[in-house]
């Protein structure tokens, strides 16, 4: 007779540690909000050239006629 293998036996123990950490972490609302802010800042830093492609030193002088 063959014994059945459960999903828990196939899943590495490390994944369980991360899941346990996340379940405890998400209960702290301030920590989750802080993580979201840090993630947003990191996203803006990575894509800074796409979000603001213009040189910050150059000026737009299109409205010089008054």
Secondary structure, DSSP 4 states (H G I P E B T S, - for coil): -PPPPPHHHHS-HHHHHHHHHHHHHTT-HHHHHHHHHHHHHHHHHHTHHHH--S-SSS---TT---
